[in-house]
Amino acid sequence: MDLDFKRVVIKLSGEALSGGVGHGLHDETIEKICKSVKDVYDLGIQICIVVGGGNFWRGRSSENIERSTSDHMGMLATIINSLRLQATLENLGIPTRVQTAINVHEVAEPFIKRKAERHLEKGRIVIFGAGTGMPYFSTDTTAALRAAEMNADVILLGKTGTDGVYDCDPNKFDNAKKFDELTYIEILNRGLGIMDATATSLCMDNNIPLVVFGIDDPENLVRVAKGEKVGTIVRGK
């Protein structure tokens, strides 16, 4: 891939931290992911991380809870995951800050763009928790928004259960075709659903490249950061 990264946003699903169980936190899996993040960090790349909360709660999980309340529960789940990643990264010797879109001053900083940029310049990894801070928006949208705000070169989207973007579900259809490269408008027109439409449109409007790869093998993260041909690259144009 003709890519050269200086600052990246890594998007991880909450499920990626569960070790294939789909819920909770799996220490060995988190250790492997964080070691791969460290390998990327050691390349001299500035790193932001956005993590989901689906291993604890999804905003759309319950029909018995009002959506705004449910979404705020999901935001709290992302903060738990952010703090867990921070703890492991710091055990590996990497200075890390968690910034959140809702105020939890006792455990994390509020999101302030200029402060986040200063952390990156000082060699710290910044983890963004609590999504956008508003209901009805996914953490995919958060990744797109933070990538635009932080002037990131790319979003690295680690997916579980797949190694890129396919024309149909490769876990259900043997004839599924993998794409090496796509545009955002093709994703929207084909309804591929790798990111929700809001996140996809935000990336497209701001011409932010996206690399979709399989995080089940955390080493893929390092391969992508080195510019190797892994997964699917999505471009704005």
Phi, psi and omega per residue, in radians:
M1 nan 2.423 -3.124
D2 -1.490 1.175 -3.072
L3 -2.198 2.492 3.095
D4 -2.407 1.921 -2.992
F5 -1.780 2.323 2.991
K6 -1.975 -0.570 3.109
R7 -2.449 2.242 -3.069
V8 -2.250 2.695 2.909
V9 -1.912 2.091 3.066
I10 -1.682 2.135 3.107
K11 -1.841 2.116 3.115
L12 -2.064 2.411 3.027
S13 -1.368 2.730 3.052
G14 -1.075 -0.642 -3.136
E15 -1.065 -0.497 -3.139
A16 -1.081 -0.393 -3.118
L17 -1.582 -0.034 -3.016
S18 -1.687 -0.035 3.103
G19 1.185 0.579 3.097
G20 1.510 -0.131 -3.140
V21 -1.352 -0.562 3.122
G22 1.698 -0.207 3.121
H23 -2.584 2.678 3.128
G24 1.352 -2.924 -3.089
L25 -2.128 2.387 -3.125
H26 -2.048 1.943 -2.991
D27 -0.989 -0.810 -3.082
E28 -1.108 -0.723 3.121
T29 -1.125 -0.776 -3.141
I30 -1.100 -0.689 3.102
E31 -1.054 -0.765 -3.134
K32 -1.137 -0.755 3.134
I33 -1.099 -0.793 -3.100
C34 -1.176 -0.574 3.062
K35 -1.149 -0.635 3.073
S36 -1.197 -0.672 3.051
V37 -1.066 -0.715 3.099
K38 -1.076 -0.701 3.114
D39 -1.084 -0.664 3.078
V40 -1.186 -0.762 3.106
Y41 -1.014 -0.704 -3.128
D42 -1.192 -0.257 3.048
L43 -1.353 -0.096 -3.129
G44 1.558 0.269 -3.121
I45 -1.583 2.341 3.058
Q46 -1.354 2.358 -2.967
I47 -2.193 2.245 2.892
C48 -1.968 2.549 3.114
I49 -2.205 2.342 2.958
V50 -2.086 2.213 -3.101
V51 -2.131 2.486 3.094
G52 -1.413 -3.074 -3.121
G53 -2.269 0.270 -3.017
G54 -1.143 -0.266 3.071
N55 -1.310 -0.203 3.045
F56 -2.039 -0.814 -3.055
W57 -2.847 2.443 2.991
R58 -1.978 2.462 -3.119
G59 -0.971 -0.558 -3.121
R60 -1.650 0.239 -3.016
S61 -1.194 -0.575 -3.001
S62 -2.146 2.347 3.052
E63 -1.501 -0.123 -3.067
N64 -1.706 0.010 -3.135
I65 -2.124 2.375 3.099
E66 -0.994 2.390 -2.931
R67 -0.995 -0.730 -3.121
S68 -1.081 -0.752 3.100
T69 -1.098 -0.781 3.141
S70 -1.067 -0.733 3.125
D71 -1.133 -0.659 3.105
H72 -1.175 -0.583 3.019
M73 -1.072 -0.701 3.086
G74 -1.105 -0.654 3.110
M75 -1.084 -0.727 3.113
L76 -1.113 -0.623 3.088
A77 -1.082 -0.678 3.137
T78 -1.182 -0.519 3.103
I79 -1.200 -0.703 3.059
I80 -0.995 -0.835 -3.136
N81 -1.123 -0.664 3.133
S82 -1.102 -0.765 3.137
L83 -1.160 -0.607 3.112
R84 -1.155 -0.762 3.092
L85 -1.108 -0.741 3.127
Q86 -1.022 -0.792 -3.110
A87 -1.053 -0.761 -3.116
T88 -1.229 -0.736 3.121
L89 -1.083 -0.703 -3.141
E90 -1.241 -0.525 3.010
N91 -1.102 -0.461 3.108
L92 -1.538 0.063 3.061
G93 1.547 0.296 -3.116
I94 -1.830 2.105 3.090
P95 -1.137 2.317 -2.993
T96 -2.447 2.512 3.043
R97 -2.227 2.432 3.010
V98 -1.811 2.238 3.023
Q99 -2.088 2.393 -3.068
T100 -2.137 2.674 -3.113
A101 -1.527 -0.145 2.930
I102 -2.106 2.656 -2.990
N103 -1.397 2.063 2.980
V104 -2.383 1.191 -2.936
H105 -1.001 -0.495 -3.081
E106 -1.223 -0.375 -3.060
V107 -2.147 -0.265 -3.078
A108 -2.754 2.800 3.072
E109 -1.392 2.671 2.947
P110 -1.259 2.668 3.106
F111 -1.203 2.085 3.025
I112 -2.318 2.052 -3.018
K113 -0.948 -0.900 -3.069
R114 -1.133 -0.617 3.117
K115 -1.203 -0.692 3.090
A116 -1.067 -0.753 3.121
E117 -1.084 -0.683 3.133
R118 -1.149 -0.685 3.073
H119 -1.022 -0.789 -3.132
L120 -1.087 -0.747 -3.137
E121 -1.113 -0.495 3.134
K122 -1.552 0.113 3.060
G123 1.500 0.371 3.108
R124 -1.750 2.544 2.972
I125 -1.460 2.396 3.118
V126 -1.969 2.185 3.105
I127 -1.872 2.178 -3.124
F128 -1.723 2.040 3.136
G129 -1.905 2.968 3.068
A130 1.228 0.387 3.068
G131 1.023 -2.433 3.096
T132 -1.497 -0.141 -3.062
G133 1.514 -0.029 -3.111
M134 -2.185 2.509 3.105
P135 -1.191 2.871 3.078
Y136 1.298 0.138 3.069
F137 -2.118 2.395 -3.107
S138 -1.503 2.960 3.048
T139 -1.292 -0.317 2.972
D140 -1.107 -0.764 3.089
T141 -1.106 -0.668 3.073
T142 -1.025 -0.784 -3.141
A143 -1.047 -0.760 3.128
A144 -1.137 -0.751 -3.128
L145 -1.133 -0.826 -3.125
R146 -1.172 -0.626 3.093
A147 -1.072 -0.715 3.109
A148 -1.181 -0.786 -3.106
E149 -1.144 -0.646 -3.070
M150 -1.597 0.065 -3.119
N151 0.948 0.762 3.125
A152 -1.247 2.632 3.140
D153 -1.355 -0.424 -3.018
V154 -2.902 2.724 2.917
I155 -1.849 2.216 3.072
L156 -1.790 1.869 -3.008
L157 -1.758 1.775 -3.133
G158 -1.483 2.116 -3.091
K159 -1.945 2.562 3.018
T160 -1.682 2.533 3.064
G161 1.385 0.087 3.104
T162 -2.732 2.832 -3.127
D163 -2.097 0.335 3.135
G164 2.886 -2.793 3.133
V165 -1.804 2.266 3.134
Y166 -2.091 2.816 3.117
D167 -1.326 -0.256 3.015
C168 -2.733 3.037 -3.034
D169 -1.155 1.959 -3.111
P170 -1.189 -0.291 3.106
N171 -1.427 -0.186 -3.133
K172 -2.026 -0.474 -3.044
F173 -2.170 2.127 -3.117
D174 -1.188 -0.426 -3.096
N175 -1.646 0.275 3.128
A176 -1.055 2.360 -3.105
K177 -1.804 2.224 3.107
K178 -1.546 2.417 3.089
F179 -1.679 2.340 3.036
D180 -1.446 -0.546 -3.107
E181 -2.655 2.488 -3.141
L182 -2.510 2.917 2.927
T183 -1.902 2.807 -3.138
Y184 -1.109 -0.635 -3.131
I185 -1.145 -0.569 3.071
E186 -1.165 -0.673 3.097
I187 -1.076 -0.765 3.138
L188 -1.174 -0.777 -3.094
N189 -1.165 -0.636 -3.125
R190 -1.483 -0.203 -3.106
G191 1.093 0.725 -3.034
L192 -1.271 -0.446 2.972
G193 1.206 0.394 3.079
I194 -1.132 -0.726 2.967
M195 -2.179 2.809 3.078
D196 -1.219 2.860 -3.008
A197 -1.074 -0.621 3.141
T198 -1.117 -0.808 3.132
A199 -1.131 -0.746 -3.126
T200 -1.077 -0.786 -3.132
S201 -1.140 -0.666 3.131
L202 -1.125 -0.744 3.080
C203 -1.118 -0.742 -3.121
M204 -1.122 -0.796 -3.094
D205 -1.122 -0.513 -3.112
N206 -1.823 0.124 3.061
N207 0.931 0.855 3.141
I208 -1.713 2.049 3.092
P209 -1.118 2.637 3.134
L210 -2.331 2.319 3.015
V211 -2.017 2.108 3.131
V212 -1.783 2.166 -3.069
F213 -2.537 2.922 -3.141
G214 -1.483 2.134 3.135
I215 -1.613 -0.060 3.075
D216 -1.036 -0.530 2.945
D217 -1.872 1.697 -3.060
P218 -1.007 -0.388 3.116
E219 -1.089 -0.381 3.088
N220 -1.029 -0.557 3.125
L221 -1.060 -0.732 3.134
V222 -1.202 -0.725 3.129
R223 -1.055 -0.746 3.123
V224 -1.115 -0.781 -3.119
A225 -1.079 -0.505 3.103
K226 -1.448 -0.030 3.117
G227 1.506 0.209 3.107
E228 -1.252 2.773 -3.086
K229 -1.421 1.598 -3.125
V230 -2.271 2.356 3.059
G231 1.243 -2.554 -3.087
T232 -2.222 2.307 3.052
I233 -1.738 2.369 3.115
V234 -2.065 2.278 -3.114
R235 -2.048 2.771 -3.141
G236 -1.199 -0.549 -3.072
K237 -2.266 nan nan
